[in-house]
Amino acid sequence: MVDDYFGRDAVTVARAMIGATLLVDGTGGVIVETEAYSRDDPASHSYSGESRRNRSMFGPAGRAYIYRSYGIHWCLNVVCGAPPGGHAVLIRAIEPIAGIDLMRRRRGCEAIDRLCSGPGRLGQALGIGPLHDGLELAEAPFSFRPPVAAAPIIAGPRIGITRGADRPWRFGLAASPFLSRPFPAEV
């Protein structure tokens, strides 16, 4: 499953992940928002080549690439594409369905629609950290199930970046209350 599913280009995988179920040690939910990053993308961590920080992005497809954002938040990405690598999908938001009480404690947040809406919040709620870097999404502590049916998807420009921001590589579950931010067409 890993090669067939995650071995595709980042844009295809980012779109396909909407509606998938992702758990980390039994906590998680349905992926409702993603962003794609490719090797030739100036916003990608891999744009300048392999480094100690982004080494996992150049590894096998279907593995986690974890990085710290703003020195505070751990963010979860999944490596995709074929070698030589450098392609990943940032998981921006999920709809919580499992381990909600634990996620609330980790985040100090009661509002379910804010628990995992944004990559930093999602990382904190799922307990993501540097020890998850390079691990397969198909093996413990992760559990990943592709969507069983096609989801109504909306696309738009990525957010929180300055370079390559115009690429419509942000994907979301249409009308989901769990998105990090509404898409322009939903405003």
Buried (B, 14 or more C-beta within 10 A) or exposed (E): EBEEBBBBEBBBBBBBBBBBBBBBBEBBBBBBBBBBBBBEBEBBBBBEEBEEEBBBBBBBBBBBBBBBEEEEBBBBBBBBBEEEBBBBBBBBBBBBEBBBEBBBEBBEBEEBBBBBBBBBBBBBBBBBEEEBBBBBBBEEBBBBEEBEEEBEBBBBBBBBBEEBBEBEBBBBBBEBEBBBBBBEEEE
